[in-house]
């Protein structure tokens, strides 16, 4: 088990909140352990646990498993019926075709097309082939990200192995917070492309579906953790460096030491990180930021102790760096509900999201 995990940018959190009224936003953020004022702070972040709790609360509040993201809600039980329709597919290729057909029936915003392209499989989001009489909003970048995450997560779950991605393309301009996408997609991400799609080895299409109906409730109960976030085992050089720096704390790492641990030269490591759109210093700051946020939201440890544990001898320097990273003070992250309450909320909420149609398919 990872000692701590990467955090979630507040832009994604706010995207999930877009379908709720402001009173509901304040209430649900509080119950998720996210101080309300952080939602107004562009650089703020939430833990994965807070994000997942908020997702479950919103799914219940709005009766929408993609809360407010698409032009019509995906009612509770949609993901369950989707997965049930895939379980008897003989192989992944058939299951992915059914996945696209399922959302063709219930979504107006986009369609998912799966195909082979030589040695690669391609899952592409396209404009609806039969637009409705009334115009509907085009799917947002967040909607496209989440749909690609969902199909990749469900596909990996069906064959019981994570599918590595050869590429992730978006027909959108490069966003300001592009670095955060490395925590969502285990592969190179490109922008301003001709299509929005994920690409992987076509050999995975021929693998059999290995999950059974008895496995489904556990998968749904862990939504969205099992299909949104990327585990460290899947990640790129960026994340290998991230983990080494984290393991060394409170001792500060330098690029020479990390390159030695990876059996490569400093120049090679810098080149590899540059190809992934980041730098050693940026990753070092991410590690310290995310570890500090985890400790601030999960513990009652003194801020000075947290500062030391993430590599700062001077609490004043830590406060200054933290404000630079997040736009807020460390104390602002202490205003959410306690970790005990968050944990207590998460378990019953997971059941309530997964279970409303538990007996409907019998």
C-alpha positions in Angstrom: 0.0 0.0 0.0 1.3 3.5 -0.9 2.1 5.6 2.2 0.4 8.5 0.6 -1.0 9.4 -2.8 -1.1 12.4 -5.2 -3.7 15.0 -4.6 -6.5 16.3 -6.9 -6.5 19.8 -8.4 -9.4 22.0 -7.3 -10.3 22.6 -10.9 -11.5 18.9 -11.2 -13.3 19.2 -7.9 -15.1 22.3 -9.1 -16.0 20.5 -12.3 -17.8 17.9 -10.3 -19.6 20.6 -8.4 -20.9 22.4 -11.5 -24.3 20.7 -11.4 -25.0 21.6 -7.7 -26.5 24.8 -6.3 -24.2 26.9 -4.0 -25.9 25.8 -0.8 -25.4 22.2 -1.7 -21.8 22.9 -2.7 -21.0 24.3 0.8 -22.7 21.4 2.5 -21.2 18.6 0.4 -17.7 20.1 0.5 -17.9 20.3 4.3 -19.0 16.7 4.6 -16.2 15.7 2.2 -13.6 17.3 4.4 -12.9 20.1 1.9 -13.0 23.6 3.5 -15.4 25.6 1.3 -13.0 28.6 0.8 -10.5 26.3 -0.9 -13.0 25.8 -3.7 -12.4 29.4 -4.6 -8.6 29.1 -4.5 -7.2 28.3 -8.0 -4.1 26.5 -6.7 -5.9 24.5 -4.0 -6.0 20.7 -3.9 -8.0 17.9 -2.3 -7.0 14.4 -1.3 -8.2 11.4 -3.3 -10.3 10.3 -0.3 -12.0 13.7 -0.1 -12.6 13.8 -3.8 -14.1 10.2 -3.8 -16.3 11.0 -0.8 -17.5 14.1 -2.6 -18.2 12.1 -5.8 -20.4 9.7 -3.8 -22.3 12.5 -2.0 -22.9 14.2 -5.3 -24.1 11.0 -7.0 -26.7 10.7 -4.3 -27.6 14.4 -4.1 -28.1 14.8 -7.9 -29.0 11.2 -8.8 -26.2 11.4 -11.4 -23.2 9.1 -11.6 -21.3 11.8 -13.6 -22.6 14.6 -11.4 -23.6 17.5 -13.7 -21.0 16.7 -16.3 -23.2 15.9 -19.2 -26.4 17.4 -20.6 -28.6 14.7 -19.1 -27.9 12.9 -15.8 -26.6 9.3 -15.6 -29.1 8.1 -13.0 -27.8 5.9 -10.1 -27.4 2.4 -11.3 -26.2 3.4 -14.8 -22.7 2.1 -14.2 -24.1 -1.1 -12.8 -26.3 -1.8 -15.8 -23.4 -0.9 -18.1 -21.1 -3.4 -16.5 -23.8 -6.1 -16.4 -24.2 -5.7 -20.2 -20.5 -6.4 -20.6 -19.8 -9.4 -18.4 -20.9 -12.1 -20.8 -18.9 -10.7 -23.8 -16.5 -13.3 -25.0 -13.6 -10.9 -25.3 -12.7 -7.3 -24.7 -13.3 -6.1 -28.2 -17.0 -7.2 -28.0 -17.3 -5.6 -24.6 -16.0 -2.2 -25.8 -18.4 -2.3 -28.8 -21.2 -2.8 -26.3 -19.8 0.0 -24.1 -20.1 2.4 -27.0 -23.6 1.2 -27.9 -24.8 1.6 -24.3 -23.8 5.3 -24.1 -25.2 5.9 -27.6 -28.6 5.1 -26.1 -28.3 7.4 -23.1 -26.0 10.3 -23.9 -26.5 13.1 -26.4 -23.1 14.8 -25.9 -20.7 12.3 -27.4 -20.3 8.8 -28.8 -17.5 6.3 -28.2 -16.2 4.4 -31.2 -13.8 1.5 -30.7 -11.7 0.1 -33.6 -8.4 -1.6 -34.6 -5.8 0.5 -36.3 -3.0 -1.9 -37.3 -1.2 -2.9 -34.1 -3.1 -0.5 -32.0 -6.6 -0.3 -30.6 -8.3 3.1 -30.6 -11.1 4.3 -28.4 -12.3 7.6 -29.8 -14.9 10.2 -28.7 -16.8 11.6 -31.6 -19.7 14.0 -32.2 -23.1 12.2 -32.1 -24.0 10.7 -35.4 -27.7 11.5 -35.1 -28.0 14.8 -33.2 -31.2 15.5 -31.5 -33.7 18.2 -32.8 -32.8 20.5 -29.9 -29.1 21.5 -29.7 -27.1 20.0 -26.8 -23.9 21.3 -25.3 -20.7 19.9 -26.6 -19.0 17.7 -24.1 -16.5 19.6 -22.0 -12.9 18.6 -21.7 -13.7 17.3 -18.2 -16.5 15.2 -19.7 -14.2 13.8 -22.3 -11.4 13.1 -19.7 -13.9 11.3 -17.4 -15.4 9.2 -20.3 -12.0 8.1 -21.4 -11.1 7.3 -17.8 -14.3 5.3 -17.4 -13.8 3.2 -20.5 -10.2 2.6 -19.7 -11.0 1.7 -16.1 -13.9 -0.6 -17.0 -11.8 -2.3 -19.8 -8.9 -2.9 -17.4 -11.3 -4.3 -14.7 -13.0 -6.6 -17.2 -9.7 -8.4 -18.1 -8.2 -8.1 -14.6 -5.1 -6.2 -15.7 -4.3 -2.5 -16.2 -4.1 -1.7 -19.8 -1.0 0.5 -20.5 -1.7 3.4 -22.9 0.4 4.2 -25.9 -1.1 7.6 -26.1 -3.9 10.0 -25.0 -5.0 12.6 -27.5 -7.3 15.6 -26.9 -8.9 17.8 -29.6 -8.5 20.6 -27.0 -5.9 23.3 -26.4 -3.3 22.5 -23.8 -4.7 23.5 -20.4 -2.9 25.5 -17.8 -2.8 22.6 -15.3 -1.6 20.0 -17.8 0.9 18.5 -15.3 -2.0 17.1 -13.3 -3.1 14.8 -16.1 -0.1 12.5 -15.4 -2.1 11.4 -12.3 -5.1 10.5 -14.5 -3.6 8.9 -17.6 -0.8 6.3 -17.6 0.7 7.4 -20.9 1.8 10.4 -22.9 -0.9 13.1 -23.3 -1.1 15.3 -26.3 -3.3 18.3 -27.2 -4.6 20.2 -30.2 -5.0 16.8 -31.9 -7.4 15.9 -34.7 -9.4 13.6 -32.3 -10.0 12.8 -28.6 -9.0 9.2 -28.0 -6.9 6.7 -26.1 -4.6 4.2 -27.9 -3.2 0.9 -26.7 -1.9 -2.4 -28.0 -4.6 -4.2 -30.1 -3.6 -7.5 -28.5 -5.7 -6.5 -25.4 -8.8 -6.6 -27.6 -8.5 -10.4 -27.9 -8.3 -11.1 -24.2 -11.3 -12.8 -22.6 -13.6 -11.0 -20.1 -12.6 -12.5 -16.7 -14.9 -10.7 -14.3 -18.2 -12.2 -13.1 -21.4 -10.8 -11.7 -20.2 -11.7 -8.2 -17.2 -9.3 -8.7 -19.3 -6.3 -9.6 -20.4 -4.9 -6.3 -16.8 -4.6 -5.0 -15.9 -2.7 -8.2 -18.8 -0.3 -7.8 -18.3 0.2 -4.1 -14.8 1.6 -4.9 -16.0 4.0 -7.5 -14.4 6.2 -8.6 -11.0 5.2 -7.1 -10.6 2.2 -9.3 -11.1 4.0 -12.6 -10.1 7.6 -12.1 -6.7 7.5 -10.4 -3.5 6.0 -11.8 -1.6 3.7 -9.5 2.2 4.2 -9.1 2.8 0.8 -10.8 1.4 2.3 -14.0 3.1 5.7 -14.1 5.9 7.1 -16.1 9.5 8.2 -15.1 7.8 11.3 -13.5 6.2 9.0 -10.9 9.3 6.8 -10.3 11.1 10.0 -9.4 8.2 11.1 -7.3 8.3 7.9 -5.2 12.1 8.0 -4.7 11.9 11.6 -3.4 8.9 10.6 -1.2 10.8 7.6 0.3 13.8 9.8 1.2 11.9 12.5 3.1 12.6 14.2 5.4 16.0 14.1 3.8 16.0 16.4 0.7 16.9 14.7 -2.5 18.9 16.1 -5.4 18.8 15.0 -9.0 22.2 13.3 -8.9 21.1 11.0 -6.1 17.8 10.1 -7.8 19.5 9.5 -11.1 22.0 7.2 -9.4 19.1 5.2 -7.8 17.5 4.9 -11.3 20.9 3.7 -12.8 21.1 6.6 -15.2 23.0 9.8 -15.7 21.6 13.1 -14.5 21.5 14.3 -18.1 19.4 11.2 -19.2 17.0 11.7 -16.3 16.6 15.4 -17.1 15.9 14.5 -20.8 13.4 11.8 -19.8 11.5 14.2 -17.5 11.6 17.0 -20.1 10.0 14.6 -22.6 7.2 14.1 -20.1 6.7 17.8 -19.7 8.2 18.3 -16.3 11.4 18.9 -14.3 13.1 17.4 -11.2 12.3 20.5 -9.2 8.7 20.5 -10.2 8.3 16.9 -9.0 10.1 17.6 -5.8 7.6 20.4 -5.1 4.7 18.1 -6.0 5.9 15.5 -3.5 6.3 17.9 -0.6 3.0 19.7 -1.4 1.0 16.4 -1.6 2.5 14.9 1.5 1.9 18.1 3.4 -1.8 18.2 2.3 -2.2 14.5 3.3 -0.8 15.2 6.7 -2.8 18.4 7.2 -6.1 16.7 6.4 -5.5 13.3 8.0 -3.7 14.1 11.2 -3.6 16.6 14.0 0.2 16.8 13.8 1.8 20.2 14.5 2.4 22.2 11.3 6.0 22.7 12.3 6.4 18.9 12.5 4.8 18.5 9.1 7.2 21.1 7.7 10.2 19.2 9.0 8.9 15.9 7.6 8.6 17.3 4.1 12.1 18.7 4.1 11.9 22.2 5.6 14.0 23.1 8.6 12.3 26.5 8.9 8.5 26.6 9.3 8.4 30.1 7.9 9.9 28.8 4.6 7.4 26.0 4.6 4.5 28.4 5.0 5.9 30.5 2.1 6.4 27.5 -0.1 2.9 26.1 0.7 1.2 29.4 -0.2 3.2 29.4 -3.5 2.1 25.8 -4.3 -1.6 26.1 -3.3 -2.5 29.8 -2.9 -3.5 29.1 0.7 -2.0 28.7 4.1 -1.5 25.3 5.8 -4.0 26.3 8.4 -6.8 26.6 5.7 -6.5 22.8 5.1 -7.2 22.1 8.8 -10.8 23.5 8.6 -12.4 20.4 7.0 -14.0 17.5 8.9 -11.9 15.0 10.8 -10.4 12.0 9.0 -12.5 9.8 11.2 -15.7 11.4 10.0 -14.5 11.2 6.3 -13.9 7.5 6.7 -17.2 7.0 8.4 -19.0 8.8 5.6 -17.2 6.9 2.8 -18.2 3.3 3.6 -22.0 3.7 3.7 -21.9 6.1 0.8 -20.1 3.6 -1.4 -22.7 1.0 -0.6 -25.6 3.4 -1.3 -24.1 4.4 -4.7 -23.5 0.8 -5.7 -26.6 -0.9 -4.3 -29.8 0.9 -5.4 -30.4 -1.6 -8.2 -28.8 -4.5 -6.5 -31.8 -6.7 -7.0 -33.2 -5.2 -10.2 -31.3 -7.4 -12.6 -32.5 -10.7 -11.1 
